[in-house]
């Protein structure tokens, strides 16, 4: 990782947001609660994403403190009789996850310990997910008579197929990070002691890369729903990128047989 010092961007009761070398790290910071979050704590994540974009971050990492990622919503004090669940999910929780999914710069989830409920959806909303082999993921909602939310049905069906998604949801079986990677639900599982170092190596590579190119690829991946749409978006993006400083640098570096130095513009 860059030798630049960490710069504190934001601190709340639930989050610590720091920047180093183009990477903004959003650390969920309620270790005593396994980083389960109140609604307000969830909304802080959207604020941190917006702040990272304002700071010209080139990559965003979301991780947890104290050996946990996020055990979901903090249910202490929740009253099923008085909570307006529809409003909470539709108008407050889902927009947080949308902020992660729609973030134009690369996002990365570094997961150890539990990633359940909101934490499960938060991790899978990121572009790339690295997990500790011993991480714990899944949908325990059947045990409290509810359904998996935070986009969980979408990710399980999209990545594993409907039958496997149904099995995991109906049984409520939790699974390790190692199994999540072998199923193709996440990108990679790493031995827990090595997770930080392996993640930092990838983050450094992304943060030093051609950020505008990555932004364009995210748009193509998200909006190109057919071959025709993909090649149209590729052509439009390529024409735009040819006018950027990084494309100029990349082409010159190729011609001069040296490594390019990208600045993200």
N, C-alpha and C positions, 0 to 999 in steps of 0.2 A: 504494500500500500504506500501511497505517497508519504514523504517525511513531513509534509505540512502538518501543523498543529490542528487539533480539532477546534472548531469554532461553534460555540453554543448559539443556536438559533431560537430555541423555544424550550420552555420547561413548564409543565403543568403537574397536577397531582397524579396524572396517569402516564405522561410521556416525557421523554428526554429526546430532543432533536438536535443533532450535531452535524456539522459539515466538515469534510476533510478531502482535499484533492478532487473536488468535483462530485464526491459521493455524499449525499445526505442520508444519515442514518436516523430512522425513527424507532426508538427503543420503547416498547411498552414497559412501563415501570411501576407495576404493582406486584412485586414478587411474592408478597405475603398472601396474595389472592390468586397466585399462578397467572397473573396478568389478566384476569377477568376484568371486564370494563363496564362501567356505567354507560348510560346513553351519552352523557356529556363527554366521557372519556373517548368513546367511539368518534364523536363529532370532532374531537381534537385531532384525530388522524387526518380528516379532510382538511382542516386548517393547516396542518403540517405539510401536506401534499402541496397545497397552494403556496405556502411559504417557500418550499423547496424550488418550485417552478419560478417564483419571483427572484430567487437567488441564483438563477442560471445553473442549477444542478444538472449534472450529466447522467446521473443514475441515482435511484432511491432504493435504499435497503430498509426493510421492515423486519425487526427482530424483537426478542423479548429479553427480559432480565431475570436473573436468578434461576436459570435452567429451564424456564418455561417459555413457550411462545404466547399462547392465549387460550385460556380454558373456556372462553365464550363470554356471554353477558353475565355480569354480576347479578345473580338472582336474589340476593338478600334484600328483603323488603318488598319484593314484587308481590302484588296482590292480583290474582286472576280476575277478581270481581270488579276491580276498579281500573286496571290498566287498559288503555285503549290500544290493543295490540296492533290493529290494522294501521292506525296512525303512526305508531312508533316505528313499525317496520317500513311502511311505505314512505313516510315523510322524513324520518330521521336516520334510521339504520341503513336502508338501501342506498340513499344518496352518498353515504360514506364509502360504501363498496364501489359505487359508480365512479367516485373520484379516483379510486385506485385503478380500476379497470380502464378508465378513459384518460389517465395521465399520459401525455404524449411522449414522455421520456421513459427509458427502460426502468422497470421496477423489479425488485428481487426480494424474495422472502427467505429468511434464514430461520429454520424451524428446529427447535429442540423442545423436548417435553411435550405437553399436550397442545394440540391445535384442534379445538372442538367448537361446534356451533359457529358463532361469529368468527372465532379464530381460524376455523377451518375455511370458511368463505374468504376471509381476509388473505390468508396465505395463497389460496388458489386464484385469487383475483390478480396476483402479480404475474408478470411475464415469465419469470423463472423462479423455481422453488427448489432449494437445496434443504434437505432434512438430515438430522442426526438419525443414524440407524435405529436408535432407541426412542425416537419421537413417537408420540401416540396420536393417531388421527382416527376420524370416523364420525358416525352419527348415532349418539346415544339417546336421541329424542324419543324413541319408542318407550323408553323406560319412564318417561314422565307424561306419556300420552299426547305428545306433540309431533310436529313434522320438522324435519331438517329445513333450516332456512338459510339466509345469507348466500343464496345461490348454489347451495350444496347439491341439490338435485341436478342442476344444469351441469356442473363440473363432473359429477359422477357419471351421468349418462353420456356426456360428450367424450370423455376420456376412456371410460371402461365399457360402454354399451349399456343398454337398458336392463338386461337380465342381471348383470353383475351389480349394477346400481341398486336394483330392487332388492337383491339378496342382502347387500350391506345395510340398506335402510331398514328392511323388515326385521333383520336379526339384531340390529344395533351393535354388531360386532366391531370392536375397535381393532386397529391394526398398526403395526410398527412402521417407522419410516422406511425400513428396509423393504417391507412388503409393498408399501405405497410406491416406491420406485420400481419394484419388479412388475407391478401392475401397470405402470405407465401413468400413474396419477400425478406424480411429481417428477422433476428432472433427474435428481440424483440423491442418493443416500450416502452419507459419509460417517465414518466413526466419530462419535461425539467429540472426543478430544481434538480432532482435526477439522471440525466444521468451520471454526472461525478462520483458520489459515486458508483453507480451500476457498471459502467464500470471498475473502479479501483478494485473493489472486484473481478471481473472476471479476470482481467489482473494479479492480484497478484496470483490467483490460477494457472493460466497457467504458469506464470514465475517461480513458485515454483514446477512445475510438471516435469515429465520425458521427457525432451526436445527431446531426440533421439527417444523415442516412438512416440511423436507427429509428428516428421519429417517422420517417417515410415508410419504413418497413412495418412498423406497428400499424400504421394506417392501412396499408395494403392487407396485412393479416386480418385486421378487424372488419374492413369494408369490402374486401374482394370475395364475394360469395359465389362467383362463377369464374370460369376461365377467362371469359371475355372481360369481366370487370377487373380481374387481376392484371391482365396485360395492358389494359387501358391505364390503370393506376400506376403500373410500373413505368410506362412511357412518360406519363405526366411527371412522375417523381424524378425520373432520370434527367429530364429536361431542366427541372428546377435545380436539382443537385449539381448539375454541371456548372452552375453559376456561383457555387459556394466556394469559400476559401479552402475548405477541407478537400474538395474535389480537385482544386488547382494544386494543392500541396500533394495529394495522393498521386496524381498523374506525374507530377515532376519527380517525386520520390521513386516511382516505378521506372521512369526513364533514366534516372541517375543511379539506379540500383542501390537505394538506401531505404532505411525505415522512415515512414512518414511521421510527422509530428502534427497531430490534429488538434485544433483549438475549439472544436464544437460549433463552428460557424461556416 
